[in-house]
Amino acid sequence: MAENSPNPVPFSEPPYLRGLPSPYHTEKHRAFQKRCRAFAWENLIRHALEWEREGTVPEHVFQTFCKHNMLLPNLPAPLPVDWLKRLGIRDILGVKVEEWDHMYTGIYCDEMARSGLSGPGGSMNAGFAFGIPPIIKFGSKQLQERFLPDLLTGKKRSCIAITEPEAGSDVANITTTATKSPDGKHYIVNGTKKWITNGIWSDYTTMAVRTGGPGAAGLSVLVVPLKGNPGVNMRRLKVAGQITGGTTYIELDDVKVPVENLVGREGEGMRIIMTNFNHERLVITVGVVRQARVALSAAFSYCLKREAFGKKLMDQPVVRHRLAKAGAELETLHAWVEQILYQLCHLSKEEADRQLGGLTAMAKAKAGMVLNECAQCAVLLFGGNGFTQTGQGELAEAILRDVPGIRIPGGSEDVLLDLSVRQLVKIYQAQEKKLSQSSKI
């Protein structure tokens, strides 16, 4: 079987790639998928496990992806068409930038995760997926002119820095401060940021800081220079999974940042961060579904070949039962994610944030649970091989180590489950109020 062909092993591919009808994917989507798979395989997927073992994806990979505009799909759809065309960027592997929609985003994120590992793809995408979007959506024209040309073309790298040692999902309690200098020309930034993906390689970060009093109302967002900037100290953190993601600890000691680097206005930080989270959670979820596919299909393939107690593992009812339970969870999640992607194609950004923000948080939380189920299933069925960081079960073992890196970042699982229901209650209350008012007319 060619490496770029659909994998025939059950659970290994989404339904539309198994030849089943799809109401969501057009011929243009399918054509892009083929080109995207070929590009990702050649430049990332076939080396991913090797690079994960080594702990770092070579720098030239980032440059190759940028040269072919293949990190731009990490931006929220629709893409910033005017900016891209100003920079001479008119298509992404043959898809016109003005035609890019969320279904293309879903295809791209799925293909980028086809190694089963989130680290190698994550080593490149944090800036485009999380760091640049706030500048595009909320940045002043002057701020955009200063930063977007280099960031969108990959001449400079960026990341997003929200999490702190004492403030992860509890964003409102961020303690990193940004105080204006006596002459009013700079913010002086002090504090620490932790678990910052790609931070170690980034020239800039879109950073959440406290410019005002306590709570959410005191938060703002700044573009903070990192590499080589006085007062900035960075070191990589050793983490259990996503080894190649460049997880970084950042210390900021009287770091001078021009006041012009403010994104939006002072006090708007919480709104900017929350809006950005919807996209972050969506792209994480799509990649996680593919990781779960890789884990479960690897176990399925192994069970078709491995013999124990005088028969193939697949001939054992208990094995089939375990595969079926995990597979049902996986396919259910995939159908839900496709539905969300399609809905995003047909809603305004404001309406999508309102209607789908809570559901996207719920889907991201569910994705972590499903990946855990599929990865544990794979490791258990691989047996001793699944407990070994080499050999047949190496990939399943690595995917299981990735699971906490899905269930915690982007809003930890329990926080997102609570958030999702609170959002649904808000929507219900608004609709109930509207119905009540209309009935009085």
C-alpha positions as CSV (number, residue, x, y, z in Angstrom):
1,M,0.0,0.0,0.0
2,A,1.4,3.4,-0.9
3,E,2.0,5.7,2.1
4,N,-0.3,8.3,0.6
5,S,-3.2,6.0,-0.1
6,P,-6.1,5.6,2.4
7,N,-5.3,3.0,5.0
8,P,-7.8,0.0,4.7
9,V,-7.5,-1.0,8.4
10,P,-10.7,-0.4,10.3
11,F,-10.9,2.9,12.2
12,S,-7.8,4.2,10.5
13,E,-9.5,6.8,8.2
14,P,-12.5,9.1,8.4
15,P,-15.5,7.9,6.5
16,Y,-15.2,10.1,3.5
17,L,-11.7,8.6,2.8
18,R,-13.1,5.1,3.1
19,G,-15.3,5.8,0.0
20,L,-18.5,6.6,2.0
21,P,-20.7,9.5,1.0
22,S,-20.1,12.8,2.8
23,P,-22.4,15.8,2.8
24,Y,-19.5,18.0,3.9
25,H,-16.7,17.4,1.5
26,T,-16.6,18.7,-2.1
27,E,-14.4,17.5,-4.9
28,K,-12.1,20.5,-4.2
29,H,-11.8,19.4,-0.6
30,R,-10.9,15.8,-1.7
31,A,-8.4,17.1,-4.1
32,F,-6.7,19.2,-1.5
33,Q,-6.7,16.3,0.9
34,K,-4.6,14.2,-1.5
35,R,-2.1,17.1,-2.1
36,C,-2.0,17.8,1.7
37,R,-1.3,14.2,2.5
38,A,1.5,13.9,0.0
39,F,3.1,17.1,1.3
40,A,2.8,16.3,5.0
41,W,4.1,12.7,4.5
42,E,7.1,13.9,2.6
43,N,8.1,16.8,4.9
44,L,6.8,15.7,8.3
45,I,4.9,12.4,8.9
46,R,7.5,9.9,7.7
47,H,10.2,11.5,10.0
48,A,7.9,12.3,13.0
49,L,8.6,9.3,15.2
50,E,12.4,9.7,14.7
51,W,12.2,13.4,15.5
52,E,10.1,12.7,18.6
53,R,12.8,10.3,19.8
54,E,15.4,13.0,19.2
55,G,13.3,15.6,21.0
56,T,13.4,18.3,18.3
57,V,12.1,18.9,14.8
58,P,14.9,20.4,12.6
59,E,14.6,24.1,11.9
60,H,14.5,23.6,8.1
61,V,11.2,21.9,8.4
62,F,9.5,25.1,9.7
63,Q,11.1,27.0,6.7
64,T,9.9,24.4,4.2
65,F,6.4,24.6,5.5
66,C,6.4,28.4,5.4
67,K,7.9,28.4,1.9
68,H,4.8,26.5,0.7
69,N,2.3,28.5,2.8
70,M,1.6,25.3,4.7
71,L,1.4,26.8,8.2
72,L,-1.2,29.4,7.1
73,P,-4.0,26.7,7.4
74,N,-3.5,27.0,11.2
75,L,-5.1,30.4,11.1
76,P,-8.9,30.7,11.7
77,A,-11.0,30.5,8.6
78,P,-11.8,32.6,6.7
79,L,-8.1,33.6,6.2
80,P,-6.9,37.2,6.2
81,V,-7.2,37.4,2.4
82,D,-6.2,41.1,2.0
83,W,-3.0,40.6,4.0
84,L,-2.0,37.4,2.3
85,K,-2.5,38.9,-1.2
86,R,-0.4,41.9,-0.1
87,L,2.4,39.5,0.7
88,G,2.0,37.7,-2.6
89,I,0.3,34.7,-1.2
90,R,-2.7,33.6,-3.3
91,D,-3.1,29.9,-2.7
92,I,-2.3,27.0,-0.4
93,L,-1.5,23.9,-2.4
94,G,-3.8,25.1,-5.2
95,V,-6.7,26.3,-2.9
96,K,-7.3,30.0,-3.4
97,V,-6.9,31.8,-0.1
98,E,-10.4,33.4,-0.5
99,E,-12.0,30.0,-0.9
100,W,-10.5,28.5,2.3
101,D,-13.1,27.3,4.7
102,H,-13.3,25.3,8.0
103,M,-13.6,22.0,6.1
104,Y,-10.1,22.7,4.6
105,T,-8.9,23.5,8.1
106,G,-10.3,20.1,9.3
107,I,-8.6,18.2,6.5
108,Y,-5.2,20.0,7.2
109,C,-5.3,19.4,10.9
110,D,-6.2,15.8,10.4
111,E,-3.4,15.2,7.9
112,M,-0.8,17.0,10.1
113,A,-1.6,14.5,13.0
114,R,-1.4,11.4,10.9
115,S,1.9,10.3,12.6
116,G,-0.2,9.8,15.7
117,L,2.1,12.3,17.6
118,S,1.0,15.8,18.4
119,G,4.5,17.1,19.1
120,P,6.1,17.2,15.6
121,G,3.2,19.2,14.1
122,G,2.9,21.2,17.3
123,S,6.5,22.2,17.0
124,M,5.6,24.6,14.2
125,N,1.9,25.6,14.5
126,A,1.5,27.5,17.8
127,G,2.3,30.9,16.4
128,F,0.0,30.6,13.4
129,A,-2.8,28.9,15.3
130,F,-2.7,30.9,18.6
131,G,-0.2,33.8,18.5
132,I,-1.0,35.6,15.3
133,P,-4.9,35.5,15.3
134,P,-5.3,38.1,18.1
135,I,-3.1,40.5,16.1
136,I,-5.2,40.0,13.0
137,K,-8.6,40.3,14.8
138,F,-7.8,42.9,17.4
139,G,-4.5,44.6,16.5
140,S,-4.4,48.2,15.3
141,K,-3.4,48.9,11.7
142,Q,0.0,50.1,12.9
143,L,0.6,46.9,15.0
144,Q,-0.4,44.7,12.1
145,E,2.0,46.6,9.7
146,R,4.9,46.1,12.1
147,F,4.4,42.4,12.8
148,L,2.2,40.6,10.3
149,P,4.5,40.6,7.2
150,D,7.3,38.7,9.0
151,L,5.0,36.5,11.1
152,L,2.7,35.4,8.2
153,T,5.7,34.5,6.0
154,G,7.6,32.7,8.8
155,K,10.5,35.2,8.8
156,K,9.9,35.5,12.5
157,R,8.3,33.0,14.8
158,S,5.7,33.5,17.5
159,C,3.7,31.8,20.2
160,I,1.1,32.6,22.8
161,A,1.9,33.0,26.5
162,I,-1.1,32.8,28.8
163,T,-0.4,30.1,31.3
164,E,1.6,30.7,34.5
165,P,2.9,28.5,37.3
166,E,-0.2,29.5,39.4
167,A,-2.7,30.4,36.7
168,G,-3.5,27.9,34.0
169,S,-7.1,27.5,33.2
170,D,-7.8,30.2,35.8
171,V,-6.9,32.9,33.3
172,A,-8.6,35.7,35.3
173,N,-5.9,35.3,38.0
174,I,-2.8,35.9,35.9
175,T,-0.1,37.8,37.8
176,T,2.4,38.8,35.2
177,T,2.3,42.6,35.3
178,A,2.8,45.3,32.7
179,T,3.2,48.7,34.2
180,K,3.8,51.9,32.2
181,S,7.2,53.6,32.4
182,P,7.3,57.1,33.8
183,D,7.5,58.6,30.3
184,G,4.5,56.5,29.2
185,K,6.4,55.0,26.2
186,H,6.9,51.5,27.4
187,Y,5.2,48.8,29.5
188,I,7.6,47.2,32.0
189,V,6.7,43.5,32.2
190,N,7.5,41.3,35.1
191,G,6.4,37.7,35.8
192,T,6.7,34.2,34.6
193,K,5.0,32.1,32.0
194,K,5.1,28.3,32.0
195,W,4.3,25.4,29.6
196,I,4.5,27.8,26.6
197,T,4.5,25.7,23.4
198,N,7.2,26.8,20.8
199,G,8.4,29.5,23.2
200,I,12.0,28.5,23.0
201,W,12.1,29.3,19.2
202,S,9.9,32.4,19.2
203,D,11.0,35.9,18.4
204,Y,7.7,37.3,19.8
205,T,4.8,36.1,21.9
206,T,1.3,37.3,22.2
207,M,1.1,37.5,26.0
208,A,-1.6,38.0,28.6
209,V,-0.6,40.5,31.2
210,R,-2.1,42.5,34.0
211,T,-2.3,46.2,33.3
212,G,-5.1,46.9,35.8
213,G,-6.6,45.7,39.1
214,P,-7.6,42.1,40.0
215,G,-9.8,39.8,38.0
216,A,-10.6,39.6,34.4
217,A,-11.1,43.4,34.0
218,G,-7.5,44.0,34.7
219,L,-6.1,41.9,31.8
220,S,-4.6,43.1,28.6
221,V,-2.7,41.5,25.7
222,L,0.8,42.6,24.5
223,V,3.1,41.5,21.7
224,V,6.3,40.9,23.7
225,P,9.8,40.4,22.1
226,L,11.4,37.2,23.3
227,K,14.6,35.9,21.7
228,G,17.6,38.1,22.6
229,N,15.4,40.7,24.4
230,P,16.9,42.1,27.6
231,G,15.2,40.8,30.7
232,V,13.8,37.6,29.0
233,N,15.1,34.2,30.1
234,M,13.8,31.0,28.5
235,R,14.5,27.3,29.1
236,R,12.8,24.2,27.7
237,L,10.8,22.1,30.1
238,K,11.0,18.3,30.1
239,V,7.5,17.0,29.7
240,A,6.0,13.4,29.4
241,G,4.5,13.7,25.9
242,Q,4.7,16.1,23.0
243,I,8.5,16.0,23.4
244,T,9.2,18.0,20.2
245,G,6.7,20.8,21.0
246,G,9.3,23.1,22.6
247,T,7.5,23.5,25.9
248,T,9.1,26.5,27.6
249,Y,9.4,28.3,30.9
250,I,9.7,32.1,30.4
251,E,11.0,34.6,33.1
252,L,10.4,38.3,32.5
253,D,12.5,40.8,34.5
254,D,11.7,44.4,33.8
255,V,11.2,43.7,30.1
256,K,10.6,46.9,28.1
257,V,7.7,46.7,25.6
258,P,6.6,49.6,23.5
259,V,3.1,50.8,24.4
260,E,2.3,50.4,20.7
261,N,2.5,46.7,21.1
262,L,-0.8,46.6,23.0
263,V,-3.3,44.4,21.2
264,G,-6.7,46.1,21.3
265,R,-7.2,48.2,24.4
266,E,-6.3,47.9,28.0
267,G,-8.7,45.8,29.9
268,E,-9.9,43.8,26.8
269,G,-7.5,40.9,27.5
270,M,-10.1,38.4,28.7
271,R,-12.3,38.9,25.7
272,I,-9.4,38.5,23.3
273,I,-8.2,35.4,25.1
274,M,-11.6,33.8,25.2
275,T,-12.3,34.4,21.6
276,N,-8.9,32.9,20.7
277,F,-9.6,29.8,22.8
278,N,-12.5,28.7,20.5
279,H,-10.2,28.3,17.6
280,E,-7.4,26.7,19.7
281,R,-9.8,24.1,21.1
282,L,-11.1,23.3,17.6
283,V,-7.8,22.6,16.0
284,I,-6.6,20.6,19.0
285,T,-9.8,18.5,18.8
286,V,-9.4,17.7,15.1
287,G,-5.8,16.5,15.6
288,V,-6.8,14.4,18.6
289,V,-9.4,12.5,16.6
290,R,-6.6,11.5,14.1
291,Q,-4.3,10.5,17.0
292,A,-7.0,8.3,18.3
293,R,-7.4,6.7,14.9
294,V,-3.7,6.0,14.6
295,A,-3.7,4.3,18.1
296,L,-6.8,2.2,17.6
297,S,-6.1,1.2,14.0
298,A,-2.5,0.1,15.1
299,A,-4.1,-2.1,17.8
300,F,-6.6,-3.5,15.3
301,S,-3.9,-4.4,12.8
302,Y,-1.8,-6.0,15.6
303,C,-4.7,-8.1,16.8
304,L,-5.3,-9.4,13.2
305,K,-1.7,-10.9,13.3
306,R,-0.8,-11.6,16.9
307,E,-1.5,-15.1,18.2
308,A,-2.1,-16.0,21.9
309,F,-3.7,-19.1,23.5
310,G,-3.7,-20.9,20.1
311,K,-5.6,-18.3,18.1
312,K,-5.4,-14.8,16.7
313,L,-6.2,-12.0,19.3
314,M,-9.0,-10.9,16.9
315,D,-10.6,-14.3,17.5
316,Q,-11.0,-13.5,21.2
317,P,-14.5,-12.0,22.0
318,V,-13.0,-9.9,24.8
319,V,-10.6,-8.3,22.3
320,R,-13.3,-7.5,19.8
321,H,-15.4,-6.0,22.6
322,R,-12.6,-3.7,23.7
323,L,-12.0,-2.5,20.1
324,A,-15.7,-2.0,19.5
325,K,-16.1,0.2,22.6
326,A,-13.2,2.4,21.7
327,G,-14.2,2.5,18.0
328,A,-17.8,3.6,18.8
329,E,-16.4,6.5,20.9
330,L,-14.0,7.5,18.1
331,E,-16.5,7.5,15.3
332,T,-19.1,9.3,17.3
333,L,-16.6,12.1,18.2
334,H,-15.5,12.3,14.5
335,A,-19.1,12.8,13.3
336,W,-19.6,15.6,15.9
337,V,-16.4,17.4,14.9
338,E,-17.3,17.3,11.2
339,Q,-20.7,18.7,12.1
340,I,-19.1,21.6,14.0
341,L,-16.7,22.3,11.2
342,Y,-19.6,22.5,8.7
343,Q,-21.6,24.7,11.0
344,L,-18.7,27.1,11.3
345,C,-18.6,27.4,7.5
346,H,-22.2,28.8,7.6
347,L,-22.2,31.0,10.6
348,S,-20.7,34.5,11.2
349,K,-17.8,34.6,13.6
350,E,-20.0,36.3,16.3
351,E,-22.8,33.8,15.9
352,A,-20.4,30.9,15.9
353,D,-18.7,32.1,19.1
354,R,-22.1,32.4,20.8
355,Q,-23.7,29.2,19.6
356,L,-20.6,26.9,19.3
357,G,-18.1,28.2,21.9
358,G,-19.5,26.0,24.7
359,L,-19.9,23.0,22.4
360,T,-16.3,23.4,21.1
361,A,-15.1,23.4,24.7
362,M,-17.2,20.3,25.3
363,A,-15.8,18.6,22.2
364,K,-12.2,19.3,23.2
365,A,-12.8,17.8,26.6
366,K,-14.5,14.8,25.0
367,A,-11.6,14.4,22.6
368,G,-9.2,14.0,25.5
369,M,-11.4,11.3,27.0
370,V,-11.7,9.4,23.6
371,L,-8.0,9.6,23.0
372,N,-7.4,8.2,26.4
373,E,-9.8,5.3,25.7
374,C,-8.2,4.5,22.3
375,A,-4.6,4.9,23.5
376,Q,-5.2,2.7,26.6
377,C,-7.0,0.2,24.5
378,A,-4.0,0.0,22.1
379,V,-1.4,-0.3,24.9
380,L,-3.4,-3.0,26.6
381,L,-3.9,-5.0,23.4
382,F,-0.2,-4.6,22.5
383,G,0.6,-6.1,26.0
384,G,4.3,-5.9,26.9
385,N,5.0,-4.3,23.5
386,G,2.8,-1.4,24.4
387,F,4.8,-0.8,27.6
388,T,8.0,-0.5,25.6
389,Q,9.5,2.6,24.0
390,T,10.8,0.6,21.0
391,G,9.5,-2.0,18.7
392,Q,5.9,-2.8,17.6
393,G,4.2,-1.0,20.3
394,E,6.4,2.1,20.4
395,L,3.8,4.4,18.7
396,A,1.0,3.3,21.0
397,E,3.1,3.9,24.1
398,A,4.1,7.4,22.8
399,I,0.5,8.3,22.0
400,L,-0.6,7.3,25.5
401,R,2.0,9.7,26.9
402,D,0.6,12.4,24.8
403,V,-2.8,12.1,26.4
404,P,-2.3,14.5,29.4
405,G,-1.0,17.1,26.9
406,I,-4.5,17.0,25.4
407,R,-6.6,16.9,28.5
408,I,-4.8,19.8,30.2
409,P,-3.8,22.6,27.7
410,G,-6.3,24.8,26.1
411,G,-8.4,24.7,29.2
412,S,-8.3,21.6,31.4
413,E,-11.0,19.0,31.0
414,D,-13.0,19.6,34.1
415,V,-13.0,23.4,33.5
416,L,-14.1,23.0,29.9
417,L,-17.0,20.6,30.9
418,D,-18.2,23.2,33.4
419,L,-17.7,26.1,30.9
420,S,-19.7,24.3,28.2
421,V,-22.8,23.8,30.3
422,R,-22.6,27.4,31.7
423,Q,-22.5,28.6,28.1
424,L,-25.5,26.4,27.2
425,V,-27.4,27.8,30.1
426,K,-26.7,31.4,29.0
427,I,-28.0,30.6,25.5
428,Y,-31.1,29.0,27.0
429,Q,-31.8,32.0,29.3
430,A,-31.4,34.5,26.4
431,Q,-33.8,32.5,24.3
432,E,-36.3,32.2,27.2
433,K,-36.1,35.9,27.8
434,K,-36.8,36.6,24.1
435,L,-39.7,34.2,24.0
436,S,-41.1,35.8,27.2
437,Q,-40.9,39.3,25.7
438,S,-42.5,38.3,22.4
439,S,-45.4,36.6,24.2
440,K,-46.2,39.9,25.9
441,I,-46.6,41.8,22.7
